[in-house]
Amino acid sequence: MGDVRGFIKFERSASKYRPVEERIGDYNEVNITIPVEELTEEGARCMDCGTPFCHSLGCPLANLIPEWNDLVFRGKWEEAWMRLELTNNFPEITGRLCPAPCEESCTLSINRAPVSIKQIERAIIEKAFGEGWVIPRPPETETGRHIAIVGSGPSGLAAGQQLRRAGHRVTVFEKSDRPGGILMYGIPNFKLEKDILERRLDQLREEGVIFETDVEVGVDISARYLKKKFDAVLLAMGAGEPRDLDVPGRDLEGIVFALDYLSCATKGILEGKTSRYSGQEEQDSQREKKFLSAEGKRVLVIGGGDTGSDCVGTATRQGATSVTQIEILPKPMDWRESYNPQWPYWPKKLRKSSSHEEAERRGILKQEWSVTVKEFRGKRESGNNDMKTVGEAKLVRVEWKKSGNGYKPTEIPGSQFTIESDLVILAMGFLHVKHSKLLSELGLEFNERGNIKIDRHYMTSVPGIFAAGDSHTGASLIVRALNHGRRAASSIDSFLG
Ligand SMILES: Cc1cc2nc3c(=O)[nH]c(=O)nc-3n(C[C@H](O)[C@H](O)[C@H](O)COP(=O)(O)OP(=O)(O)OC[C@H]3O[C@@H](n4cnc5c(N)ncnc54)[C@H](O)[C@@H]3O)c2cc1C
């Protein structure tokens, strides 16, 4: 701890964003890296607590936060980066996208603003890339063992890098045309520009990780082939089954899952098409082609979480005429103070994202809590009487009443209302891993939530087959997926002797 009074002398340097008017017109990252001088003061704010909750309770990766805070304060950036690399394969990703539970559990957060840990993390890794410290580290010896990883999201990538560095041959199979999982096609460019991800993928490639894209395991290659050809298999397939709505009118055109909508938008940007991009692949149906851009549309986003917020930001940029976001849960506590009312735990408080700020500035945002959908109705289009396309949603307000050990939503009589909408985006999270042909061919057991069951060594019910990330936990966070990938890799390495 370099400056014992740092937390009294200096105010927190919070995240900085580009001006709304500027960022609304493009898809570039909204955040800006904080200047190094400011971060030196920020590092000085760390109190080097006897029990660093940020490291031990907040961060699933157990990042050595007080150590690198101090090194940044002392200007020892390379050492700070070496400490950061010990626990985190991709700090440039978490330094941009993590909700930072470490900051909520920072001891300063008891009664004042916490250390900007996420900003420091981001600055360290960007300095490391800038200085050329981040180079490929291929193994010095080869073990001759070959591991298949199914899925190239953060858990598969972290495991792949760890296993390759341990000297194993690693092939990552990905059904999509580009590796990265949700980092590539779920998370919009304005939160993570894809060249940041590509920069890291290049490092993995140069270390010798092999990527086989456009290969759906279970369809293009069989479970039998995997078992026969590889010494171990890691399933890192994500939580692929989106939560749906079972209400009348659900099959109308113009009602899409959030991930399909967001993937389509990102694909359009990567392929150099305009923000009005509205087609996916050749084989996609006309229905998708027609609806996957929000331009000129009244958009209804169902789901008040981060995915819903990403849809708000994307629809705002595409030129939606209105965006309504609804959530079945009650409105969280509107906490304006800078400290954490539920320290050291993650507080349930109202959060306003950069996307909400943008839609508000354009005057197109409406948010509703404790609301659910009763029905979708079609609209009549010119020269067409069959009302195949969504035109409105019938909604109803709910009250959360105690039921057994929990609470249950109950409709409030007479509270129905209607919202006109041409594009409905379902952003209600995921149920569990997709119960695909691959998983049934492998004969795996599932846990009580329908995800892949594993033991404490990340091994599934079938010896030699491991699972990590959202395919085991259900939809979660990048930082948890990274942690899982690293731990599963370590178990696979031990398993292979
Ligand atoms: C829109 C959205 C935004 C999010 N934003 C954030 C955020 O800002 N911060 C945060 O911490 N978390 C965020 N999350 C959650 C986070 O992205 C996930 O928790 C994380 O990506 C899970 O990583 P994973 O490696 O388990 O799986 P995924 O990232 O889901 O990757 C799984 C990969 O496996 C592939 N796959 C599946 N089956 C097969 C098969 N049979 N053969 C070959 N490939 C297959 C899929 O195509 C996919 O690419 C977000 C999630 C969504 C949906």
The ligand as an SDF file (V2000), in Angstrom:
LIG
                    3D

 53 58  0  0  0  0  0  0  0  0999 V2000
  -26.4450  -10.7070  -25.2090 C   0  0  0  0  0  0  0  0  0  0  0  0
  -25.5860  -11.1070  -24.0530 C   0  0  0  0  0  0  0  0  0  0  0  0
  -24.7820  -10.1570  -23.4380 C   0  0  0  0  0  0  0  0  0  0  0  0
  -23.9780  -10.5160  -22.3730 C   0  0  0  0  0  0  0  0  0  0  0  0
  -23.2090   -9.5540  -21.7940 N   0  0  0  0  0  0  0  0  0  0  0  0
  -22.3950   -9.8960  -20.7710 C   0  0  0  0  0  0  0  0  0  0  0  0
  -21.5510   -8.9150  -20.1660 C   0  0  0  0  0  0  0  0  0  0  0  0
  -21.5510   -7.7410  -20.5500 O   0  0  0  0  0  0  0  0  0  0  0  0
  -20.7380   -9.3040  -19.1360 N   0  0  0  0  0  0  0  0  0  0  0  0
  -20.7080  -10.5990  -18.6780 C   0  0  0  0  0  0  0  0  0  0  0  0
  -19.9360  -10.9120  -17.7730 O   0  0  0  0  0  0  0  0  0  0  0  0
  -21.5080  -11.5510  -19.2420 N   0  0  0  0  0  0  0  0  0  0  0  0
  -22.3350  -11.2310  -20.2680 C   0  0  0  0  0  0  0  0  0  0  0  0
  -23.1400  -12.1950  -20.8310 N   0  0  0  0  0  0  0  0  0  0  0  0
  -23.0160  -13.6030  -20.3680 C   0  0  0  0  0  0  0  0  0  0  0  0
  -21.7480  -14.2500  -20.9660 C   0  0  0  0  0  0  0  0  0  0  0  0
  -21.6110  -13.8700  -22.3110 O   0  0  0  0  0  0  0  0  0  0  0  0
  -21.7860  -15.7720  -20.8450 C   0  0  0  0  0  0  0  0  0  0  0  0
  -21.9230  -16.0890  -19.4610 O   0  0  0  0  0  0  0  0  0  0  0  0
  -20.5090  -16.4150  -21.3820 C   0  0  0  0  0  0  0  0  0  0  0  0
  -20.2960  -16.0710  -22.7340 O   0  0  0  0  0  0  0  0  0  0  0  0
  -20.5870  -17.9310  -21.2730 C   0  0  0  0  0  0  0  0  0  0  0  0
  -19.4290  -18.4670  -21.8320 O   0  0  0  0  0  0  0  0  0  0  0  0
  -19.3640  -19.9790  -22.3380 P   0  0  0  0  0  0  0  0  0  0  0  0
  -17.9620  -20.1990  -22.7690 O   0  0  0  0  0  0  0  0  0  0  0  0
  -19.8910  -20.8850  -21.2900 O   0  0  0  0  0  0  0  0  0  0  0  0
  -20.3730  -20.0960  -23.5720 O   0  0  0  0  0  0  0  0  0  0  0  0
  -20.7440  -19.1880  -24.8250 P   0  0  0  0  0  0  0  0  0  0  0  0
  -20.0930  -17.8680  -24.8080 O   0  0  0  0  0  0  0  0  0  0  0  0
  -22.2220  -19.2370  -24.8930 O   0  0  0  0  0  0  0  0  0  0  0  0
  -20.1280  -20.0110  -26.0430 O   0  0  0  0  0  0  0  0  0  0  0  0
  -20.5870  -21.2960  -26.3680 C   0  0  0  0  0  0  0  0  0  0  0  0
  -20.2030  -21.5860  -27.8010 C   0  0  0  0  0  0  0  0  0  0  0  0
  -20.4310  -22.9680  -28.0880 O   0  0  0  0  0  0  0  0  0  0  0  0
  -20.8750  -23.1090  -29.4240 C   0  0  0  0  0  0  0  0  0  0  0  0
  -21.5360  -24.4130  -29.5450 N   0  0  0  0  0  0  0  0  0  0  0  0
  -22.6590  -24.8460  -28.9200 C   0  0  0  0  0  0  0  0  0  0  0  0
  -22.9540  -26.1120  -29.2890 N   0  0  0  0  0  0  0  0  0  0  0  0
  -21.9900  -26.4860  -30.1780 C   0  0  0  0  0  0  0  0  0  0  0  0
  -21.7600  -27.6790  -30.9240 C   0  0  0  0  0  0  0  0  0  0  0  0
  -22.5550  -28.7350  -30.7980 N   0  0  0  0  0  0  0  0  0  0  0  0
  -20.6910  -27.7220  -31.7450 N   0  0  0  0  0  0  0  0  0  0  0  0
  -19.8560  -26.6440  -31.8650 C   0  0  0  0  0  0  0  0  0  0  0  0
  -20.0450  -25.4860  -31.1890 N   0  0  0  0  0  0  0  0  0  0  0  0
  -21.0870  -25.4060  -30.3480 C   0  0  0  0  0  0  0  0  0  0  0  0
  -21.7960  -21.9190  -29.5840 C   0  0  0  0  0  0  0  0  0  0  0  0
  -21.9780  -21.6070  -30.9580 O   0  0  0  0  0  0  0  0  0  0  0  0
  -21.0360  -20.8340  -28.8320 C   0  0  0  0  0  0  0  0  0  0  0  0
  -20.1720  -20.1180  -29.7020 O   0  0  0  0  0  0  0  0  0  0  0  0
  -23.9720  -11.8580  -21.9000 C   0  0  0  0  0  0  0  0  0  0  0  0
  -24.8020  -12.8120  -22.4960 C   0  0  0  0  0  0  0  0  0  0  0  0
  -25.6030  -12.4400  -23.5610 C   0  0  0  0  0  0  0  0  0  0  0  0
  -26.4900  -13.4860  -24.1900 C   0  0  0  0  0  0  0  0  0  0  0  0
  1  2  1  0
  2  3  1  0
  2 52  2  0
  3  4  2  0
  4  5  1  0
  4 50  1  0
  5  6  2  0
  6  7  1  0
  6 13  1  0
  7  8  2  0
  7  9  1  0
  9 10  1  0
 10 11  2  0
 10 12  1  0
 12 13  2  0
 13 14  1  0
 14 15  1  0
 14 50  1  0
 15 16  1  0
 16 17  1  0
 16 18  1  0
 18 19  1  0
 18 20  1  0
 20 21  1  0
 20 22  1  0
 22 23  1  0
 23 24  1  0
 24 25  2  0
 24 26  1  0
 24 27  1  0
 27 28  1  0
 28 29  2  0
 28 30  1  0
 28 31  1  0
 31 32  1  0
 32 33  1  0
 33 34  1  0
 33 48  1  0
 34 35  1  0
 35 36  1  0
 35 46  1  0
 36 37  1  0
 36 45  1  0
 37 38  2  0
 38 39  1  0
 39 40  1  0
 39 45  2  0
 40 41  1  0
 40 42  2  0
 42 43  1  0
 43 44  2  0
 44 45  1  0
 46 47  1  0
 46 48  1  0
 48 49  1  0
 50 51  2  0
 51 52  1  0
 52 53  1  0
M  END
$$$$
